[in-house]
Amino acid sequence: MILSPQDWNSRVVGRVSGYLDPDSPSHIVQKRHEDSLNEELAYCRGLGLPAVMLSLHSRKSNNLARILQTYFETSHHPTLIWTSVPMICHRTMRVCDEDNSNEEAWNEPWHWWTKFHECMGWDKRIGVVLEISADLPSKDIVNRWLGEPVKAIILPTSLFHNNKKGYPVLSRAHQQIVVSMVERDAQVIVSGARRSNIVYYLQYLYRLWKRRPYVVDDPMLSYARGWEDFLQTPLQPLADNLDTHTYNVFEKDPVKYDQYQKAIAQALSDLQMKRKEEMKIQEEDSAGLTNVKEIISGKNGIVENDRPFTVMVLGAGRGPLVRATLNAADITNCKVKVIAVEKNPCAVVVLAAQVREVWRDRDVTVIPGDMRQINLSPKADIIVSELLGSWGDNELSPECLDGAAGLLRPGGISIPREYKSYVAPICSPRLWAAARAASPGNAQQIEKNLETLWVVYMQNKHNIAETKPVFTFEHPSEGIKNQDGQEVTDYRGLKVTDNRRSTTVTWEVKQDNVMHGFGGYFDCVLYGKEMLSIVPDTHSPGMISWFPVFIPIRTPLRVQKGDTISATFWRCVNSRRVWYEWIVEVDNHTTPLHNPNGRSSEMLL
């Protein structure tokens, strides 16, 4: 044989006879095709092929799914199933009325595929191969296919036409589809009669492959390379101390700390302006009596106009926000006293070394400890923190900043000032299957996996509807009030806040789809006009610090055009932990409550 055993095990895809239909309405045909399919699958197993491609013919695929499940159970090596479907169903198109826009003909093959994939339990070993047609559907239908695990696309040679030089090329619309699929790691199969030298097809497809977004031009693409659709558990920096690798990743962000520096500079400028206005008023008020032009404050007799602004960096890590603060002070020509508060002992050592060696000429003090449990004086004019998670508040920024509210003087500035979380219903069999299998175990563990938020750079997904806001937090926070309308305080005299939240979000479905969960995002207002965002429509260009979150549902929901998706989210809090709960309704169908009492995922205080 020409091919080596290694090539047979890694480079060859077996093609099952395309006419086989074990779900045929004829019992005789069904049995014959079932026997033939089992025989061909056994041959593929004997060759040790890594993947087998077969064809779907209709929405009826229960018997095919049963045969393939048996094949998986009896195979001793991993095998992928590539399911070939046409982009358009010509049989449906022929029976459509002339007035119809042929939308059903474009939707029908998608229904074949999703029904079959559902029968296979959304198994991640199952992929789809899409046969590209001469006519193309609407952009919405193409985008829906981009959310499916497309392993390859088939390009008939009839789609190519010769250019002026005689080389085969595709239309612009077909080129766009090929590039979009290749971006998601789909392979390309050219089939049909040879109308030109095969090398020309290969060279042309290589040129299309090179049209993918250039990684070097986009910091996010460069950073996320290799992490596409890879699930990670969210950080818990309050309960755990971050390691050096995590700090290295955060500090490489080319955008985040520049935005923080701009926000701090704007805040210092505003405080300078406010101080000058107050001094002017005080001078005018005192001119008729003492003509005093200096206002003395504090026991040390410091001239208020010369008092440095106190900036506290809460959760200073290894000092990137301290550097941003010092740079902002230089830009605005302000005197600042920087107090860096950090609970991680390893990070405190790095901060102390920088105070001795790098910032020895600056007024920088390192305070080891939990920001919620320390009491410092003087109070801060500005507090700066970077405690946000991929869903905004999921790393307990509200609890941390509310616990440290006593460090901020009245009228002081908090950076960030406000942040919101967002969700959008998504279709992504790949992410859902990855979440289910993230922590192998029994049925109870699988259920926990599907009640957990996962941080992931989502590539193979399709948004069913637009992104909408969920929870909003502002700092300094408003305290809760008693029945007399007075703010409630704790034993330290700090305002008691309530960070529990609940909200219901609704969407109207624009096309038939299968919902596997939600994409979660956030944006925040640092100060003034300076913002950070990972919301797709407003994403801060070049920022790499946060991937979105995937919020799965335990059982994927089939939704139809015109349906209303209603999702309710709760943010629950007790004395030692915080957790989310959620439930989804689609018309008359309701999912069970996810993560009740934080049984599957929680954030420890």
N, C-alpha and C positions, 0 to 999 in steps of 0.2 A: 504494500500500500504506500502511496506517495506521502500521506500525512502521518506524522508521528502520533503516538498515543496521547501525548500532551496536547497536541493541536485538536484532536478529536474531543478531548475533555474540556477545552477552553475556547475554541474558535468556531465550532460548527453548530448550527441551529438546524434541528430536524424539522422537516415540513410534512405534516400529516396530510393525507389526501384531502383536497379541498371539498370534495363532494360528500364526505361522510357527515351524516346527520343522525346521531343516535336518538334524537327527539322527534323523528319523523312521525306524522300522524298514522302512517301505515305500520302495523305491528311487525309485518314480515320484513319491511325495509329497516325498521328500527333494530331488530335483532341482528340482521346481517351487518348493518353498519356498526353496531356495538362490537360484534366479534372482530370485524376488520380493524376497528380503532384499537381494541385491546392488543391485537397482533402487532400493529405498527408501533404502539407505545412500548411493547415488550422489546421490539427491535431497537428502538431508541435507547431503552434502558441498557440493553446489551452493549451498545456502542459507547455508553457513558456520556451521552451528549449533555451539555450544560443547559440547553433550552430546547423546547419543542414548540412549534407554531402550528396552530389549528384555526379553523374558521367557524364563525357563528353565522347562523342563517335566519334566526328569528328570536323572539323573546323567550321561546320555550327552550330551556337549557338545563332542566333539572336532572335529566338522565346523564347528560354530559358532565355536569358537576359531580354527580355520584361516582362516575367512572374515574374522574381525575382525582377525587379524594382517595379512592382506593389505590390509584397509582402512587400518590404521595406516601400513603401508609406502607406500601410494599417496596418502595425504592430505598436503596441503601446509600444513595448519594444525592445531594441537593440538585433539583431540577427546576428550572423556571418554565412557566407556561406563557407563551406569547399568543394572545387571542386576536386574530385578524378580523376586522370589521370594515366595511366600506364607509366612506364619509357620507354618502347619500344612499338611501334605499330606493332603487329604481322601481321596484314593485309597488311601493307606497306612492311614489310620484305618479305612476300611471293611473292610479285609482283616485287621485286627488282631483277636485273640481278645477276647472280652468281659472276660476276667480281666486282660488286658494294660492297663497304665496309660497306653497311647497314647504312650509315650515315643518309640517309633520314628516315629510320625507327626510329632512335633515335631522330631525329629532329621533327618528326610529332606530338607526344604528346605535345611537347613544343609549337608548333604552335596552337594546339587546345586551350591550356590554355591561351596563350597571346591574341589570337583573342577574346576569351570569356571575358578576363579581360579588353580588350580595349572596348568591347561593354558595359561593366559595368562602363566605365569611370575611370578605374584604382582605383575603390573604395577600401578604406582600410579595409572595412568589408569583402572583398572577399579574401580568401586564397586558397592555393592548397595543396592537399594531394597526395603524390607521392607513387605509388605502385612499390616497388623495385623488379627488375627482377633477375633471376638467373645469366644471363649474364649482364655484366656491360659495360657502354659506356666509351668513352675516358675521360680523366681528364677535358678537356675543357668543355665538355657537362655537367659533374657533377658540375663544377664551375659555369656554367650558371644557373643551378637550385638553387645554393646557393644564387644567387641574387634575387630569387623570394620569395614571402612571404609564405614559406612552413610552414603550421600549423602542419602537422603530416606526418609520413611515415608509409606505410603498409608493414610489413614483413610476407610473407607467411611462414607457418611452414615448407614448403618444402625446404626453404633456409637453414634450420638448419641441421647439422649433429652431430651425437653423438661422443664425444671424447673418449679417452681410459677409462674414468671412467663412461661413459654412460650418460653424461650430454650434453644437446643441446648447440652447439656453431656455430658461423658463420665463414666464411672464412675471411682472413685478409682484403681483398678488401671490403667486405661487412661491416666489423667492422669499417673501415675508413669512409665509407659513413655515417653509423649510428652516429659516434662521431661528424662528421662535421655538420650533421643536428641538433643533440642535442645541439651543441654549439650555434646554432641560435634559441634555444627554441622550436624546433619541438618536438611534442609528438610521441610516438611509439605505433603502433597498430599491434598486432600479430594476424594473421587470418589463417584459414584453419583447417585441421584435427589435433586433439591433438595427437602428437607423443611422448609426455613426460609429466611429471607432470607440471602443469601450474606454480607452484612455482619456478621450475627450470628456466623457461623462464624469470620470473620476476627477479630472483637473477642474472642471466647472464646479462640482460639488465641494471641492477643497476651497475654492475661492469663496463660495457661499459660507462655508464653515468659518473662514477667517473674518467674516463680517460680524461675528459675535462681539458684544461690547468688550473693548480692550481693558483687561484687568487693571493695568497700570494707571489708566485714566480715571478710575473710580476707586477711592480708598476702601469703600465698603465691599465692592466685589473682590478686591485684592485680599482684604482681611478675611472675608467669608469663604474664600476658595477652600473646598474640602469640608466645609461645615454645613453645606446645603442640606436641609431637611434632617439634620442630626439633632436629636432631642437632648436637652441638658436640664438638670434640676436647677431651679432658681437659687441664688446665693442667699444665705442667712447671715449677713455680716454682724447683726446684733448678737446672735447666739454663738457664732463661730468667728474666729480670727482669720482674716484673709491671708493667703500665702504670697510669696514674692512673685510667682508667675501671674497671679491675678492682678496684682499692682502693676506689673509690667504692661499687661494688656490695657488697663485703664489709662495709664500715663502716655500711651502711644497715640491717643486720640488727637487728631490734628485740629479739631473744631471745638470740642467741648470746653477746654480750658481757655481758648481764645474768647468764647462767648462769656464765660465767667469773668474774665478779665475786663471785658467791655462793661458788663453789668456792675462790677465793683467800682470801676472808674466813674460810671454814671452816678452811682450812689454816693461816692465821695464828693463828686462835684455838687450834687444837690445838698449834701450836708454842709459843704462850705458856703454855698449860697444862703442856706437857711441861717447859718451862724452869723454871717455878715448882716443879714436883715435884722436879726435879733439884737446884735450889737448896736446897730444904727438906732433902733427904737429905744434901747436902754440909754444910749448916749443922749438922745433927744429928751427923754424923760428926766434925766438927771442934770441936764445942762443948766437949768434955772436954779438948781440948789448947790451942787458941788462941782459942776463942770467936769465930772469924772469921765475919763475916756478909757479907763481900764476896769474891767469887772473881775473882781477877785473871787475865786470859788475854791472850796476844798480846804482841808486843814493845812496843806502844804503851801497855800498861797499861790497856786498856779494861775497864771493869766488865762482866762477862759478862751481868749482868742488864739492863744498859742498852744492850748492843750491838744495833744495828738488824739486823733480818732481811734477808738478801740475797736478792732476787728477780731472777732472770735471765729476761728475755723473749727467747726465741730465735725469730728471724724476726719482728721487731717490726713490720715494715711501716711504716705512718705513725703508729703509736702507740696504736691502740685498746686493746691489752692493757696498755700502760703506764698509760693512764687507768683501766682497770679495777683494776689493782693499787693505784694511789694511792687510788682510792675505797674499796677494801677495807681499806686501812690506816687510813683515816679512820674507817670504820665500827667497826673492832675496836680503835681507839686504839693502833695498833702503829707503831713506828718501822721504816721500811723503806729499804733502799738498792736502787734499781732500776738494773739494768744491761741496756740494750737492745742486742741483737746483731742486726745486719742487713747483708746482703751487697749489696742493691740500692742503688747510689750515689744514685739519685734519691730513694729513701725516706730514706736517711741524711741528706740535706740537709733534708728536712722535719722529721725527728726533732731534728736539731741546732737548727733554728729554734725548735721548741717548747721545747727545754731552755732556750734563752736568753730566750724571751718568755712562755711559759706556765708552765713548771715551774721557774722560776729560784729559787723558794724551797724546792724539793724536792731530795732527793738522787738525781738521775737522771744516769746516764752513758751515752753512746752509743758503742758499739764497732763500727766497720765491719769486716766480714769474714765468712767462712764459719764457722758454729758448730762445724763438725767439725775445724777447723784452728787454733783459738785456744786459748790456755791462760791463764786468769785466776785471780787470787787477790784476796780470799778466795773460797772455793767457795760455791756457792749453797745456801741452805736450801730454796728452791723454784725450779724451772724451769717456765716457762709457755710453751706453744707452740700454734699453730693451723695445723698442717701437714697436716691430714687432707684427703683427697680424697673424692669421691662414693662410692668403694668402700672407704673407710677408709684403707688403706695405699697406695693407688695414686698418691699424690704423694710417696712415699718418706719418710714420717714415721719408720718404724722405723730406716732407715739414718741419718737426720739425728740423731735423739735418741740412738741408740747411739754415734754418732761424737762427740756432745757429752757423753757420760756422765761424762767427767773433770771437767766443770764443776760437778757436783753433789756435795756433801759426803756422806759415809756417813750413811745414815738420812734423807737429804733426800727431798723430795716432788716428784714429777713430775705436772704437770697438762697433758694428760690422763694418767690412770693406766692405762687399758685401753681398747681398742677392738676391735670385731668387724665383719667383713664378712658380708653375707647375700646369698642369691640365691633367686629363685622362678622356675620355668619359666613363660613367658608366650606367649600367642598375640597377635601383632600384625603382620598383613601390611603395614600402613602403615610401621611402624618398620623392618621388614626390607627393604622396597623402598627406603626412604629411605637406609638404610645401604649397600645395594648401589650406589645411584646417587650417593653422597655425593661421591666424587671420580671424575669421568668418566674413562674410559680403556679400555684393553684388558681382556681376560679376567683377566690377572694382577692388574691394579689392582682390579678388582671383587672378586677373591678376597681381596685385602688388606683391602678395606673390611669384609668379612664376618669378619675376624679381628682386629677392632679394638674396643676399648671406646669407647662413645659416651655422653657426658653429655646427658641429655634429660629434659624434663618430660613424662612419659608420660601421655597422656590416652586415646588410642585403643588400649587393650590390655586383655587379659583374663588374670587369673592362673589358670593351669591347676591349680596346687596351692599349698600354703602356703609362707611364707618360712622358710628354714632357715639357720643359721649356717655360715660357711665357715672363715675364718681369724681367729685371735685373737692380739693383741699386748699385752704388758704392759710398763710402764716404772716404775722402772729394770728393764732386762731381765736375765735370768739368762744367765751366760756358758756356753759349751760346756766340757765337762770331758774330760780325757784319760783314758787307760785306768786311771790310778791314782786317778781320782775327783777330781783337782785342777783348778781352773778355769784355762783357758788365757788368757794375757794377750799383748797386742801390745807393740811397742817402747816405747809410752808408759806401759805398765803398766795399760792399760784391758782390761776383760774382752772377749774375742773372742766375738761373738754370731753366731748362724746364723739368718737371716731367711728361709731357704727354707721353704716349706710345701707340703703336698699333702693333699688330703682328698677323700673321695667322699661325695656326698649323694644320697639316694634319695627318690623320691616315688611314691605310688600314684595313678594317674589315676582321677578320679571320673566323667568323662564324655568322650565322643569329642571330639577336638580336634586342632588342628594347632599344633605347637610351632615357634616362630620364633627362640627364644633365651631369655635370662634377664633379669629385672630385678635390678639389683644395688643394695644399700643398705648402711648401716652405722649402728652406734650406738657411743657411747663414754661411759665413766665418767670425768668430770673429776676429781672428788674427793668422797669421802663419798657422799651421795645425789644429787649434782648430775650430771645426764646431758644429753647431746645425742643426738638420734636422727632419722633419716630413714626408718626402717623403718615401713611403712604402719600397722601396728597400734599403734606407740608413738611416732609422729611428734611431735616437739616443736612444740606449737601456735605458729603465727606465725613459725617460723624459715624463712628464705629463702636461706641461704648455699649450700645444696647441692641440686642436682637429682640424681635417681638416675642409674645407668648402665644402658645397654642392651648386653648381651653377646650378639651374634648367633651363629647357627650357619650354616654355609655352605649347607646344604640343609635346608629345613623338614621336620620329621618329623611324619607323621600318627600320632597316638596314639589308642588305643581304651580304653574303660572297662575297668578291671582291669589295664591294663598297668603296668609299673614303669619309671619313668624313673630312670636312674642317671647322674650327672654327676661326673666327676673333674676337679678344678682343681689346677693346680700354680702356685706362685709361685717363679720361677727367678731366681737372682742370680749375677752374676759381678763382676769387679773394676770394671767401668765402666757396667753397666746392669742393669735389672730388667725382667722381662716375665712375662706369664701365658700358660699353655697350658691347653687344656681339651678334653675329649672326652665325648661323650654316647652312652649306650646305651639303647635301648628294646627290651626283650626280645631278639630275635635281630638287630636292626638296630643298627649302630654307625657313627657319623660318623667322618670322618678326624680326626686330631689337628689342632686349631686352633692357629695361630701357633707352629709348632715353631721353637725357637731364636730366638724373637722376630723372625721374618722380616717381620712386618707391623706390629707395634706394640711399643714398648718405652719405658721411662722411663730417662733418662740420669742417672748419678750425678755 
